[in-house]
Amino acid sequence: MEAGKLRHYITLSTLSTTTRDEFGGFTEVFATAASVWGSIEPMSGRELESAQQVHGEATTKVTMRYTTHAAITSRIDYGSHTYEIVDIQNPEERNIELVCICKELI
């Protein structure tokens, strides 16, 4: 892993509580689990149409040093961007780095 590529200071957040709101839905509250240096690389983007509305979806790859705080239920915050983790890969199972495939929440 090249340290020079890790130039984004990102925050890993985990789901801490889920509460019911006054409309019968649920509100999720996330708490900061760790802040680490990582690399954020856009992979693809597309537009989806559903219920006569157009929605954008962007896929992003986030690489960071290995940490036990990353989980499939976690999310990544960087600046004004929030990413939902779709897949986590530990290359060669060496516990050196994690590669997260994420979907940006818009």
HUMOGI-V590234 format. One record per residue. N is the residue number from 1. RES is the residue in one small letter. OMEGA is omega in degrees with one decimal (NA if undefined). Layout:
N&RES&OMEGA ; N&RES&OMEGA
//
This chain:
1&m&179.1 ; 2&e&-176.8 ; 3&a&-178.9 ; 4&g&179.1 ; 5&k&-179.0 ; 6&l&-174.3 ; 7&r&178.2 ; 8&h&178.5 ; 9&y&-173.4 ; 10&i&179.4 ; 11&t&174.2 ; 12&l&179.5 ; 13&s&178.0 ; 14&t&179.6 ; 15&l&-178.5 ; 16&s&178.7 ; 17&t&172.8 ; 18&t&-179.1 ; 19&t&178.9 ; 20&r&178.2 ; 21&d&-174.3 ; 22&e&179.3 ; 23&f&179.4 ; 24&g&178.3 ; 25&g&-179.5 ; 26&f&175.1 ; 27&t&179.5 ; 28&e&178.2 ; 29&v&-179.6 ; 30&f&177.7 ; 31&a&179.8 ; 32&t&178.9 ; 33&a&-178.5 ; 34&a&171.9 ; 35&s&-174.7 ; 36&v&173.6 ; 37&w&-179.1 ; 38&g&177.8 ; 39&s&-179.8 ; 40&i&-178.4 ; 41&e&175.3 ; 42&p&-179.4 ; 43&m&-179.2 ; 44&s&177.1 ; 45&g&178.3 ; 46&r&176.4 ; 47&e&179.1 ; 48&l&177.4 ; 49&e&176.7 ; 50&s&-179.0 ; 51&a&178.6 ; 52&q&176.0 ; 53&q&179.1 ; 54&v&-179.9 ; 55&h&176.3 ; 56&g&177.2 ; 57&e&-179.8 ; 58&a&176.9 ; 59&t&-174.8 ; 60&t&175.6 ; 61&k&178.3 ; 62&v&178.5 ; 63&t&180.0 ; 64&m&173.3 ; 65&r&-178.0 ; 66&y&174.4 ; 67&t&178.5 ; 68&t&-177.7 ; 69&h&-180.0 ; 70&a&178.3 ; 71&a&-178.8 ; 72&i&178.1 ; 73&t&179.8 ; 74&s&171.4 ; 75&r&-177.0 ; 76&i&176.8 ; 77&d&175.2 ; 78&y&-177.5 ; 79&g&179.5 ; 80&s&-178.2 ; 81&h&175.2 ; 82&t&-176.9 ; 83&y&174.3 ; 84&e&-178.9 ; 85&i&179.1 ; 86&v&-178.0 ; 87&d&175.9 ; 88&i&178.7 ; 89&q&175.9 ; 90&n&-173.6 ; 91&p&179.0 ; 92&e&179.8 ; 93&e&-177.0 ; 94&r&-179.8 ; 95&n&177.3 ; 96&i&-179.3 ; 97&e&174.3 ; 98&l&175.1 ; 99&v&-178.3 ; 100&c&172.1 ; 101&i&-171.6 ; 102&c&174.4 ; 103&k&-178.2 ; 104&e&177.7 ; 105&l&-176.4 ; 106&i&NA
//
